[in-house]
Amino acid sequence: MVKINNYTNGKLTSVSRKYLDVFDPSKGEKINEVVLSNEEDFKNTILSSKKAFIDWSEVTPLKRSRILSNYKTLIEKNIDELAKLVSSEHGKTLDDAKGSVIRGLEVVEFACGIPHLLKGEFSQNVGSGIDSWSIRQPLGVTAGITPFNFPAMVPMWMYPISIACGNSFILKPSEKDPSCSIKLAELFSEAGLPDGVFNIINGDKEIVDLIINSNEISSISFVGSTPVAKYIYETSAKNGKRVQALGGAKNHLIVMPDANLDQAVDGIMGAAYGSAGERCMAVSVAVAVGDIADKLVENISSKAESLIVAPWTDSSSQMGPVISKEHKDKIENYISSGIEEGAKLVLDGRNFKIQGYENGYFVGPTLFDNVKKDMKIYKDEIFGPVLSVVRAKNYDEALNLVNNHAFGNGTSIYTSDGEVSRHFTTNCKIGMVGVNVPIPVPMAFHSFGGWKQSLFGDHAMHGTEGVNFYTKLKTVTSRWPKSIQKGPEFIMPTN
């Protein structure tokens, strides 16, 4: 068992002596302890970050890029260890954990191009003898608050770009699986990052509130549930911070009558039950259009029954446990609610037990049919391996379901009709859209972000949106006049 402290100014340290238990979700057993930081820990972190920013912001983008390139190499060398840290505390399969680290690594690769990404615009002769150009400059001390479901990938959506832009960054990871973040910080230091540029502070809501109310922090990046995202957005905005707060999701996947059924079912299986449904881009609603519904439900049920649910240490595992006993209970309560409200329970994942892991937080694949839009299992984000099938008479009805839902994170459509696909991608009110792709997570050189109740703030994450978020735009207008002056002008200058 390890006591996990903060990573401040290039070393593991903490003032607080209060610790919170960290569990192995497969066994339901305590494996580590993480510090619950106090206000003094927070002050030390802020002081370190402020001091480091002064020098780091003066480092050339090219030199920053070289450190990021070293960091990329170290992550690649340590990817197996990072994946094991994720799996041991989160519970997801080892291959899934490794894949999530790789998706985070892609953002580091993108950030290595920061000398090009920070280039501004230049216009000559915007007026007589006057030139104008734009500059992007760092914000200062930036911060990120990240969820349990992707302890490597989601932090890496944030801090590599922020740091590449010349900021210092404070990460507050989930207290449920903090070890991977500490390892990532240690590797960054090994790559040559100066002490204090990347600090990690562990804790609970007390630390979150100190972050969002601090006058020393210029921006907040957040991924989590919608109520918390809204709270962070509103509170941070009151304190003059720039905010990108990604909230919850209820991602719909529409299956048209002309879809390739086998491909659609395979896509739904991975998207609904992968990582035990604990993904903000997980498919939790399958919309069956027309007469394809019966076959779709039958085929999903058949495949889900044979899904291998096991601990991450089992190489054959396709789905692991959920994060905690409390979350397991919450998911099972939603399943009971679906039954009470009249949905047809095709597969029941409650009371799922594995020999030798009876205390683990396992929920089996769950499938509902004939789900209606006024049911809680349709309206709420369950964040577990629970798939709801909603039947729609036609495409228009299916599109309305997508557009009328409160969340707008991701959606997908399976079809062989290009005209339907084009209409859907143009008219759905969703931030990330897939066509015959079940989980349309953009690559690092694009940007990740939803609409409606799934995103609070004007900027999505990573890609050029990330660069814009972590920099301030400055526009310079310059003239070098002749030595003979005309005298003062009192009218608005024009061409």
MARGU-34359 format. One record per residue (C-alpha): x, y, z; residue number from 1. Coordinates in steps of 0.05 Angstrom, whole numbers, plus 5000, padded with zeros to 4 digits. Layout:
BEGIN
r xx=X; yy=Y; zz=Z; resi=NUM
...
END
This chain:
BEGIN
r xx=5000; yy=5000; zz=5000; resi=1
r xx=5025; yy=5069; zz=4981; resi=2
r xx=5011; yy=5137; zz=5012; resi=3
r xx=5000; yy=5183; zz=4952; resi=4
r xx=5019; yy=5255; zz=4966; resi=5
r xx=5019; yy=5318; zz=4923; resi=6
r xx=5070; yy=5332; zz=4869; resi=7
r xx=5094; yy=5402; zz=4883; resi=8
r xx=5157; yy=5437; zz=4857; resi=9
r xx=5184; yy=5372; zz=4829; resi=10
r xx=5176; yy=5328; zz=4890; resi=11
r xx=5124; yy=5288; zz=4929; resi=12
r xx=5102; yy=5326; zz=4990; resi=13
r xx=5043; yy=5347; zz=5032; resi=14
r xx=5029; yy=5385; zz=5096; resi=15
r xx=4963; yy=5351; zz=5111; resi=16
r xx=4965; yy=5284; zz=5147; resi=17
r xx=4893; yy=5265; zz=5129; resi=18
r xx=4885; yy=5209; zz=5078; resi=19
r xx=4829; yy=5178; zz=5039; resi=20
r xx=4826; yy=5104; zz=5020; resi=21
r xx=4836; yy=5083; zz=4948; resi=22
r xx=4805; yy=5017; zz=4927; resi=23
r xx=4815; yy=4962; zz=4876; resi=24
r xx=4745; yy=4959; zz=4845; resi=25
r xx=4755; yy=4887; zz=4824; resi=26
r xx=4763; yy=4863; zz=4896; resi=27
r xx=4731; yy=4919; zz=4935; resi=28
r xx=4795; yy=4923; zz=4976; resi=29
r xx=4837; yy=4982; zz=4998; resi=30
r xx=4903; yy=4986; zz=4960; resi=31
r xx=4929; yy=5057; zz=4971; resi=32
r xx=4916; yy=5121; zz=5009; resi=33
r xx=4913; yy=5191; zz=4978; resi=34
r xx=4925; yy=5255; zz=5017; resi=35
r xx=4867; yy=5302; zz=5030; resi=36
r xx=4903; yy=5367; zz=5020; resi=37
r xx=4889; yy=5428; zz=5064; resi=38
r xx=4893; yy=5502; zz=5053; resi=39
r xx=4967; yy=5505; zz=5068; resi=40
r xx=4980; yy=5452; zz=5015; resi=41
r xx=4941; yy=5494; zz=4967; resi=42
r xx=4980; yy=5557; zz=4983; resi=43
r xx=5045; yy=5521; zz=4973; resi=44
r xx=5021; yy=5496; zz=4905; resi=45
r xx=4999; yy=5565; zz=4883; resi=46
r xx=5065; yy=5596; zz=4905; resi=47
r xx=5104; yy=5544; zz=4866; resi=48
r xx=5062; yy=5552; zz=4804; resi=49
r xx=5066; yy=5628; zz=4804; resi=50
r xx=5141; yy=5628; zz=4812; resi=51
r xx=5151; yy=5576; zz=4757; resi=52
r xx=5107; yy=5613; zz=4708; resi=53
r xx=5151; yy=5675; zz=4708; resi=54
r xx=5211; yy=5638; zz=4679; resi=55
r xx=5172; yy=5586; zz=4638; resi=56
r xx=5133; yy=5639; zz=4600; resi=57
r xx=5199; yy=5667; zz=4575; resi=58
r xx=5224; yy=5600; zz=4548; resi=59
r xx=5219; yy=5599; zz=4473; resi=60
r xx=5163; yy=5556; zz=4442; resi=61
r xx=5217; yy=5515; zz=4407; resi=62
r xx=5251; yy=5497; zz=4472; resi=63
r xx=5183; yy=5480; zz=4503; resi=64
r xx=5170; yy=5435; zz=4443; resi=65
r xx=5235; yy=5397; zz=4454; resi=66
r xx=5217; yy=5382; zz=4526; resi=67
r xx=5148; yy=5358; zz=4503; resi=68
r xx=5182; yy=5314; zz=4452; resi=69
r xx=5225; yy=5283; zz=4507; resi=70
r xx=5162; yy=5273; zz=4548; resi=71
r xx=5128; yy=5237; zz=4490; resi=72
r xx=5186; yy=5188; zz=4487; resi=73
r xx=5184; yy=5174; zz=4562; resi=74
r xx=5109; yy=5162; zz=4560; resi=75
r xx=5118; yy=5112; zz=4504; resi=76
r xx=5173; yy=5076; zz=4544; resi=77
r xx=5129; yy=5073; zz=4607; resi=78
r xx=5062; yy=5061; zz=4574; resi=79
r xx=5053; yy=4991; zz=4604; resi=80
r xx=5065; yy=5017; zz=4675; resi=81
r xx=5018; yy=5076; zz=4664; resi=82
r xx=4963; yy=5029; zz=4639; resi=83
r xx=4971; yy=4983; zz=4699; resi=84
r xx=4964; yy=5042; zz=4746; resi=85
r xx=4899; yy=5061; zz=4711; resi=86
r xx=4871; yy=4991; zz=4712; resi=87
r xx=4890; yy=4976; zz=4784; resi=88
r xx=4852; yy=5036; zz=4811; resi=89
r xx=4797; yy=5044; zz=4759; resi=90
r xx=4783; yy=4972; zz=4741; resi=91
r xx=4781; yy=4978; zz=4665; resi=92
r xx=4814; yy=4925; zz=4623; resi=93
r xx=4889; yy=4932; zz=4610; resi=94
r xx=4880; yy=4941; zz=4535; resi=95
r xx=4828; yy=4995; zz=4546; resi=96
r xx=4873; yy=5030; zz=4596; resi=97
r xx=4931; yy=5028; zz=4548; resi=98
r xx=4887; yy=5055; zz=4492; resi=99
r xx=4866; yy=5113; zz=4536; resi=100
r xx=4939; yy=5131; zz=4551; resi=101
r xx=4953; yy=5130; zz=4476; resi=102
r xx=4896; yy=5178; zz=4463; resi=103
r xx=4925; yy=5224; zz=4514; resi=104
r xx=4994; yy=5217; zz=4484; resi=105
r xx=4965; yy=5242; zz=4418; resi=106
r xx=4953; yy=5309; zz=4452; resi=107
r xx=5025; yy=5312; zz=4474; resi=108
r xx=5045; yy=5298; zz=4401; resi=109
r xx=5000; yy=5354; zz=4379; resi=110
r xx=5029; yy=5401; zz=4430; resi=111
r xx=5099; yy=5388; zz=4404; resi=112
r xx=5079; yy=5432; zz=4345; resi=113
r xx=5069; yy=5492; zz=4390; resi=114
r xx=5118; yy=5538; zz=4352; resi=115
r xx=5072; yy=5534; zz=4292; resi=116
r xx=5008; yy=5534; zz=4332; resi=117
r xx=5026; yy=5600; zz=4367; resi=118
r xx=5038; yy=5637; zz=4302; resi=119
r xx=4995; yy=5699; zz=4296; resi=120
r xx=4969; yy=5737; zz=4236; resi=121
r xx=5002; yy=5796; zz=4201; resi=122
r xx=4972; yy=5850; zz=4156; resi=123
r xx=5016; yy=5901; zz=4122; resi=124
r xx=4988; yy=5971; zz=4107; resi=125
r xx=4923; yy=5966; zz=4144; resi=126
r xx=4928; yy=6041; zz=4140; resi=127
r xx=4977; yy=6088; zz=4108; resi=128
r xx=5044; yy=6065; zz=4133; resi=129
r xx=5012; yy=6023; zz=4189; resi=130
r xx=5020; yy=5948; zz=4200; resi=131
r xx=4980; yy=5904; zz=4247; resi=132
r xx=4993; yy=5835; zz=4276; resi=133
r xx=4967; yy=5788; zz=4329; resi=134
r xx=5004; yy=5754; zz=4385; resi=135
r xx=4981; yy=5696; zz=4430; resi=136
r xx=5009; yy=5700; zz=4501; resi=137
r xx=5000; yy=5654; zz=4561; resi=138
r xx=4948; yy=5665; zz=4615; resi=139
r xx=4990; yy=5650; zz=4677; resi=140
r xx=4971; yy=5596; zz=4728; resi=141
r xx=4920; yy=5549; zz=4698; resi=142
r xx=4884; yy=5491; zz=4731; resi=143
r xx=4847; yy=5426; zz=4713; resi=144
r xx=4798; yy=5384; zz=4753; resi=145
r xx=4790; yy=5315; zz=4723; resi=146
r xx=4744; yy=5254; zz=4733; resi=147
r xx=4758; yy=5182; zz=4753; resi=148
r xx=4740; yy=5150; zz=4687; resi=149
r xx=4802; yy=5171; zz=4648; resi=150
r xx=4858; yy=5186; zz=4697; resi=151
r xx=4909; yy=5192; zz=4641; resi=152
r xx=4873; yy=5215; zz=4579; resi=153
r xx=4830; yy=5272; zz=4606; resi=154
r xx=4886; yy=5307; zz=4644; resi=155
r xx=4928; yy=5301; zz=4580; resi=156
r xx=4872; yy=5337; zz=4542; resi=157
r xx=4891; yy=5397; zz=4585; resi=158
r xx=4961; yy=5405; zz=4614; resi=159
r xx=5006; yy=5390; zz=4553; resi=160
r xx=4974; yy=5445; zz=4512; resi=161
r xx=4971; yy=5494; zz=4571; resi=162
r xx=5044; yy=5483; zz=4588; resi=163
r xx=5065; yy=5485; zz=4515; resi=164
r xx=5032; yy=5554; zz=4510; resi=165
r xx=5076; yy=5578; zz=4567; resi=166
r xx=5030; yy=5571; zz=4627; resi=167
r xx=5041; yy=5534; zz=4692; resi=168
r xx=4988; yy=5482; zz=4708; resi=169
r xx=4957; yy=5454; zz=4772; resi=170
r xx=4921; yy=5387; zz=4765; resi=171
r xx=4869; yy=5364; zz=4815; resi=172
r xx=4857; yy=5290; zz=4795; resi=173
r xx=4801; yy=5246; zz=4820; resi=174
r xx=4815; yy=5220; zz=4890; resi=175
r xx=4790; yy=5152; zz=4867; resi=176
r xx=4849; yy=5137; zz=4821; resi=177
r xx=4906; yy=5187; zz=4831; resi=178
r xx=4968; yy=5145; zz=4819; resi=179
r xx=4973; yy=5152; zz=4743; resi=180
r xx=4973; yy=5228; zz=4747; resi=181
r xx=5032; yy=5227; zz=4795; resi=182
r xx=5072; yy=5182; zz=4748; resi=183
r xx=5056; yy=5228; zz=4689; resi=184
r xx=5083; yy=5288; zz=4729; resi=185
r xx=5146; yy=5251; zz=4748; resi=186
r xx=5159; yy=5233; zz=4675; resi=187
r xx=5149; yy=5306; zz=4655; resi=188
r xx=5202; yy=5327; zz=4704; resi=189
r xx=5248; yy=5273; zz=4678; resi=190
r xx=5237; yy=5301; zz=4608; resi=191
r xx=5266; yy=5367; zz=4630; resi=192
r xx=5205; yy=5407; zz=4652; resi=193
r xx=5226; yy=5459; zz=4705; resi=194
r xx=5201; yy=5447; zz=4776; resi=195
r xx=5133; yy=5479; zz=4791; resi=196
r xx=5109; yy=5484; zz=4719; resi=197
r xx=5066; yy=5422; zz=4729; resi=198
r xx=5039; yy=5412; zz=4800; resi=199
r xx=4989; yy=5361; zz=4826; resi=200
r xx=4945; yy=5373; zz=4887; resi=201
r xx=4901; yy=5317; zz=4913; resi=202
r xx=4839; yy=5325; zz=4954; resi=203
r xx=4763; yy=5331; zz=4953; resi=204
r xx=4712; yy=5387; zz=4945; resi=205
r xx=4750; yy=5432; zz=4993; resi=206
r xx=4808; yy=5436; zz=4944; resi=207
r xx=4761; yy=5445; zz=4885; resi=208
r xx=4729; yy=5505; zz=4919; resi=209
r xx=4798; yy=5535; zz=4935; resi=210
r xx=4817; yy=5527; zz=4861; resi=211
r xx=4754; yy=5559; zz=4832; resi=212
r xx=4755; yy=5617; zz=4882; resi=213
r xx=4829; yy=5632; zz=4878; resi=214
r xx=4848; yy=5700; zz=4848; resi=215
r xx=4915; yy=5671; zz=4829; resi=216
r xx=4887; yy=5621; zz=4778; resi=217
r xx=4868; yy=5648; zz=4710; resi=218
r xx=4831; yy=5589; zz=4679; resi=219
r xx=4795; yy=5525; zz=4698; resi=220
r xx=4787; yy=5463; zz=4656; resi=221
r xx=4738; yy=5410; zz=4681; resi=222
r xx=4707; yy=5345; zz=4659; resi=223
r xx=4652; yy=5312; zz=4701; resi=224
r xx=4578; yy=5311; zz=4714; resi=225
r xx=4533; yy=5368; zz=4689; resi=226
r xx=4512; yy=5394; zz=4758; resi=227
r xx=4585; yy=5400; zz=4779; resi=228
r xx=4606; yy=5429; zz=4711; resi=229
r xx=4552; yy=5482; zz=4718; resi=230
r xx=4573; yy=5498; zz=4789; resi=231
r xx=4646; yy=5505; zz=4769; resi=232
r xx=4629; yy=5547; zz=4708; resi=233
r xx=4584; yy=5595; zz=4747; resi=234
r xx=4630; yy=5602; zz=4807; resi=235
r xx=4693; yy=5610; zz=4765; resi=236
r xx=4661; yy=5661; zz=4720; resi=237
r xx=4642; yy=5703; zz=4780; resi=238
r xx=4715; yy=5702; zz=4799; resi=239
r xx=4737; yy=5726; zz=4730; resi=240
r xx=4765; yy=5661; zz=4705; resi=241
r xx=4764; yy=5632; zz=4636; resi=242
r xx=4726; yy=5566; zz=4639; resi=243
r xx=4716; yy=5503; zz=4597; resi=244
r xx=4672; yy=5455; zz=4636; resi=245
r xx=4650; yy=5391; zz=4602; resi=246
r xx=4588; yy=5359; zz=4633; resi=247
r xx=4547; yy=5296; zz=4626; resi=248
r xx=4520; yy=5259; zz=4566; resi=249
r xx=4465; yy=5214; zz=4541; resi=250
r xx=4493; yy=5193; zz=4473; resi=251
r xx=4444; yy=5166; zz=4422; resi=252
r xx=4462; yy=5118; zz=4366; resi=253
r xx=4410; yy=5115; zz=4311; resi=254
r xx=4404; yy=5050; zz=4272; resi=255
r xx=4367; yy=5060; zz=4206; resi=256
r xx=4330; yy=5002; zz=4171; resi=257
r xx=4384; yy=5001; zz=4116; resi=258
r xx=4442; yy=4997; zz=4165; resi=259
r xx=4491; yy=4939; zz=4164; resi=260
r xx=4462; yy=4904; zz=4225; resi=261
r xx=4525; yy=4865; zz=4245; resi=262
r xx=4567; yy=4928; zz=4243; resi=263
r xx=4516; yy=4967; zz=4282; resi=264
r xx=4511; yy=4914; zz=4336; resi=265
r xx=4587; yy=4908; zz=4342; resi=266
r xx=4592; yy=4984; zz=4348; resi=267
r xx=4538; yy=4987; zz=4401; resi=268
r xx=4569; yy=4931; zz=4442; resi=269
r xx=4636; yy=4965; zz=4448; resi=270
r xx=4607; yy=5035; zz=4458; resi=271
r xx=4554; yy=5014; zz=4509; resi=272
r xx=4593; yy=4964; zz=4551; resi=273
r xx=4666; yy=4982; zz=4540; resi=274
r xx=4698; yy=5009; zz=4604; resi=275
r xx=4633; yy=4987; zz=4639; resi=276
r xx=4597; yy=5046; zz=4606; resi=277
r xx=4638; yy=5095; zz=4647; resi=278
r xx=4655; yy=5140; zz=4588; resi=279
r xx=4625; yy=5208; zz=4572; resi=280
r xx=4622; yy=5184; zz=4500; resi=281
r xx=4590; yy=5117; zz=4516; resi=282
r xx=4527; yy=5099; zz=4477; resi=283
r xx=4471; yy=5093; zz=4528; resi=284
r xx=4412; yy=5099; zz=4479; resi=285
r xx=4403; yy=5059; zz=4416; resi=286
r xx=4347; yy=5087; zz=4373; resi=287
r xx=4319; yy=5031; zz=4329; resi=288
r xx=4283; yy=5060; zz=4268; resi=289
r xx=4226; yy=5021; zz=4236; resi=290
r xx=4226; yy=4946; zz=4229; resi=291
r xx=4300; yy=4935; zz=4248; resi=292
r xx=4284; yy=4940; zz=4323; resi=293
r xx=4268; yy=4867; zz=4338; resi=294
r xx=4331; yy=4840; zz=4304; resi=295
r xx=4373; yy=4894; zz=4336; resi=296
r xx=4350; yy=4877; zz=4406; resi=297
r xx=4357; yy=4803; zz=4394; resi=298
r xx=4428; yy=4809; zz=4367; resi=299
r xx=4452; yy=4856; zz=4422; resi=300
r xx=4422; yy=4811; zz=4475; resi=301
r xx=4456; yy=4749; zz=4446; resi=302
r xx=4524; yy=4783; zz=4444; resi=303
r xx=4518; yy=4816; zz=4512; resi=304
r xx=4502; yy=4749; zz=4545; resi=305
r xx=4569; yy=4723; zz=4522; resi=306
r xx=4608; yy=4785; zz=4543; resi=307
r xx=4668; yy=4767; zz=4587; resi=308
r xx=4663; yy=4807; zz=4651; resi=309
r xx=4726; yy=4798; zz=4693; resi=310
r xx=4781; yy=4835; zz=4731; resi=311
r xx=4834; yy=4872; zz=4691; resi=312
r xx=4885; yy=4819; zz=4711; resi=313
r xx=4847; yy=4769; zz=4667; resi=314
r xx=4874; yy=4778; zz=4596; resi=315
r xx=4808; yy=4754; zz=4567; resi=316
r xx=4766; yy=4807; zz=4602; resi=317
r xx=4723; yy=4851; zz=4558; resi=318
r xx=4691; yy=4891; zz=4614; resi=319
r xx=4712; yy=4904; zz=4686; resi=320
r xx=4678; yy=4931; zz=4748; resi=321
r xx=4650; yy=5001; zz=4760; resi=322
r xx=4690; yy=5049; zz=4803; resi=323
r xx=4659; yy=5042; zz=4872; resi=324
r xx=4607; yy=5007; zz=4914; resi=325
r xx=4567; yy=5072; zz=4917; resi=326
r xx=4566; yy=5077; zz=4842; resi=327
r xx=4547; yy=5004; zz=4835; resi=328
r xx=4488; yy=5016; zz=4881; resi=329
r xx=4468; yy=5078; zz=4841; resi=330
r xx=4469; yy=5039; zz=4775; resi=331
r xx=4428; yy=4982; zz=4804; resi=332
r xx=4377; yy=5031; zz=4830; resi=333
r xx=4369; yy=5059; zz=4760; resi=334
r xx=4357; yy=4989; zz=4734; resi=335
r xx=4302; yy=4979; zz=4786; resi=336
r xx=4273; yy=5046; zz=4766; resi=337
r xx=4270; yy=5025; zz=4693; resi=338
r xx=4230; yy=4964; zz=4712; resi=339
r xx=4183; yy=5004; zz=4755; resi=340
r xx=4170; yy=5054; zz=4699; resi=341
r xx=4151; yy=5000; zz=4650; resi=342
r xx=4212; yy=4988; zz=4607; resi=343
r xx=4224; yy=4916; zz=4585; resi=344
r xx=4286; yy=4888; zz=4620; resi=345
r xx=4319; yy=4841; zz=4570; resi=346
r xx=4385; yy=4831; zz=4608; resi=347
r xx=4393; yy=4845; zz=4682; resi=348
r xx=4463; yy=4862; zz=4707; resi=349
r xx=4445; yy=4867; zz=4781; resi=350
r xx=4474; yy=4820; zz=4832; resi=351
r xx=4530; yy=4801; zz=4785; resi=352
r xx=4583; yy=4759; zz=4821; resi=353
r xx=4650; yy=4730; zz=4800; resi=354
r xx=4682; yy=4673; zz=4839; resi=355
r xx=4740; yy=4699; zz=4879; resi=356
r xx=4717; yy=4771; zz=4869; resi=357
r xx=4651; yy=4770; zz=4906; resi=358
r xx=4666; yy=4838; zz=4938; resi=359
r xx=4683; yy=4871; zz=4872; resi=360
r xx=4640; yy=4926; zz=4843; resi=361
r xx=4615; yy=4888; zz=4782; resi=362
r xx=4551; yy=4904; zz=4745; resi=363
r xx=4534; yy=4858; zz=4687; resi=364
r xx=4514; yy=4882; zz=4618; resi=365
r xx=4442; yy=4908; zz=4623; resi=366
r xx=4394; yy=4917; zz=4565; resi=367
r xx=4325; yy=4951; zz=4565; resi=368
r xx=4276; yy=4952; zz=4507; resi=369
r xx=4215; yy=4996; zz=4495; resi=370
r xx=4244; yy=5053; zz=4535; resi=371
r xx=4204; yy=5118; zz=4533; resi=372
r xx=4230; yy=5189; zz=4534; resi=373
r xx=4197; yy=5206; zz=4601; resi=374
r xx=4233; yy=5150; zz=4639; resi=375
r xx=4291; yy=5165; zz=4685; resi=376
r xx=4336; yy=5114; zz=4651; resi=377
r xx=4327; yy=5154; zz=4587; resi=378
r xx=4333; yy=5224; zz=4616; resi=379
r xx=4390; yy=5214; zz=4665; resi=380
r xx=4463; yy=5198; zz=4655; resi=381
r xx=4472; yy=5130; zz=4689; resi=382
r xx=4546; yy=5123; zz=4673; resi=383
r xx=4545; yy=5047; zz=4674; resi=384
r xx=4535; yy=4986; zz=4630; resi=385
r xx=4461; yy=5000; zz=4618; resi=386
r xx=4435; yy=5006; zz=4547; resi=387
r xx=4365; yy=5032; zz=4531; resi=388
r xx=4333; yy=5016; zz=4464; resi=389
r xx=4282; yy=5066; zz=4441; resi=390
r xx=4238; yy=5050; zz=4382; resi=391
r xx=4224; yy=5104; zz=4330; resi=392
r xx=4175; yy=5099; zz=4272; resi=393
r xx=4219; yy=5138; zz=4224; resi=394
r xx=4282; yy=5181; zz=4216; resi=395
r xx=4248; yy=5246; zz=4235; resi=396
r xx=4224; yy=5218; zz=4301; resi=397
r xx=4294; yy=5191; zz=4315; resi=398
r xx=4326; yy=5258; zz=4299; resi=399
r xx=4277; yy=5294; zz=4346; resi=400
r xx=4297; yy=5247; zz=4402; resi=401
r xx=4369; yy=5267; zz=4393; resi=402
r xx=4355; yy=5341; zz=4387; resi=403
r xx=4305; yy=5346; zz=4444; resi=404
r xx=4349; yy=5313; zz=4497; resi=405
r xx=4381; yy=5360; zz=4548; resi=406
r xx=4451; yy=5333; zz=4534; resi=407
r xx=4489; yy=5345; zz=4470; resi=408
r xx=4556; yy=5310; zz=4476; resi=409
r xx=4559; yy=5257; zz=4423; resi=410
r xx=4515; yy=5219; zz=4374; resi=411
r xx=4521; yy=5170; zz=4317; resi=412
r xx=4480; yy=5142; zz=4260; resi=413
r xx=4487; yy=5076; zz=4224; resi=414
r xx=4460; yy=5078; zz=4154; resi=415
r xx=4477; yy=5062; zz=4081; resi=416
r xx=4442; yy=5125; zz=4056; resi=417
r xx=4488; yy=5184; zz=4042; resi=418
r xx=4430; yy=5233; zz=4038; resi=419
r xx=4405; yy=5213; zz=4108; resi=420
r xx=4476; yy=5216; zz=4135; resi=421
r xx=4487; yy=5286; zz=4107; resi=422
r xx=4421; yy=5311; zz=4135; resi=423
r xx=4437; yy=5281; zz=4203; resi=424
r xx=4507; yy=5311; zz=4209; resi=425
r xx=4480; yy=5379; zz=4188; resi=426
r xx=4417; yy=5381; zz=4230; resi=427
r xx=4432; yy=5344; zz=4295; resi=428
r xx=4444; yy=5391; zz=4354; resi=429
r xx=4504; yy=5354; zz=4381; resi=430
r xx=4577; yy=5372; zz=4388; resi=431
r xx=4610; yy=5307; zz=4363; resi=432
r xx=4577; yy=5264; zz=4309; resi=433
r xx=4594; yy=5196; zz=4280; resi=434
r xx=4571; yy=5163; zz=4216; resi=435
r xx=4578; yy=5088; zz=4221; resi=436
r xx=4627; yy=5104; zz=4278; resi=437
r xx=4600; yy=5088; zz=4348; resi=438
r xx=4646; yy=5133; zz=4390; resi=439
r xx=4664; yy=5196; zz=4350; resi=440
r xx=4719; yy=5222; zz=4395; resi=441
r xx=4759; yy=5273; zz=4354; resi=442
r xx=4834; yy=5265; zz=4345; resi=443
r xx=4880; yy=5312; zz=4382; resi=444
r xx=4887; yy=5360; zz=4324; resi=445
r xx=4812; yy=5371; zz=4324; resi=446
r xx=4775; yy=5389; zz=4388; resi=447
r xx=4731; yy=5353; zz=4439; resi=448
r xx=4667; yy=5386; zz=4464; resi=449
r xx=4592; yy=5379; zz=4467; resi=450
r xx=4532; yy=5425; zz=4462; resi=451
r xx=4474; yy=5443; zz=4508; resi=452
r xx=4481; yy=5415; zz=4579; resi=453
r xx=4545; yy=5379; zz=4560; resi=454
r xx=4591; yy=5439; zz=4555; resi=455
r xx=4595; yy=5504; zz=4594; resi=456
r xx=4642; yy=5556; zz=4565; resi=457
r xx=4661; yy=5578; zz=4495; resi=458
r xx=4719; yy=5531; zz=4481; resi=459
r xx=4723; yy=5457; zz=4470; resi=460
r xx=4786; yy=5418; zz=4492; resi=461
r xx=4852; yy=5404; zz=4457; resi=462
r xx=4865; yy=5420; zz=4384; resi=463
r xx=4867; yy=5493; zz=4363; resi=464
r xx=4809; yy=5506; zz=4411; resi=465
r xx=4856; yy=5486; zz=4467; resi=466
r xx=4910; yy=5533; zz=4443; resi=467
r xx=4861; yy=5590; zz=4439; resi=468
r xx=4834; yy=5575; zz=4508; resi=469
r xx=4902; yy=5575; zz=4542; resi=470
r xx=4926; yy=5639; zz=4509; resi=471
r xx=4905; yy=5712; zz=4508; resi=472
r xx=4901; yy=5747; zz=4441; resi=473
r xx=4938; yy=5812; zz=4433; resi=474
r xx=4935; yy=5855; zz=4370; resi=475
r xx=4989; yy=5906; zz=4356; resi=476
r xx=4980; yy=5965; zz=4308; resi=477
r xx=5046; yy=5999; zz=4291; resi=478
r xx=5070; yy=6058; zz=4251; resi=479
r xx=5140; yy=6087; zz=4244; resi=480
r xx=5125; yy=6160; zz=4224; resi=481
r xx=5171; yy=6207; zz=4189; resi=482
r xx=5207; yy=6258; zz=4231; resi=483
r xx=5161; yy=6314; zz=4208; resi=484
r xx=5096; yy=6312; zz=4247; resi=485
r xx=5028; yy=6337; zz=4222; resi=486
r xx=5003; yy=6352; zz=4291; resi=487
r xx=4947; yy=6318; zz=4332; resi=488
r xx=4887; yy=6285; zz=4298; resi=489
r xx=4818; yy=6288; zz=4330; resi=490
r xx=4778; yy=6243; zz=4283; resi=491
r xx=4772; yy=6168; zz=4279; resi=492
r xx=4830; yy=6143; zz=4236; resi=493
r xx=4810; yy=6111; zz=4170; resi=494
r xx=4846; yy=6088; zz=4108; resi=495
END
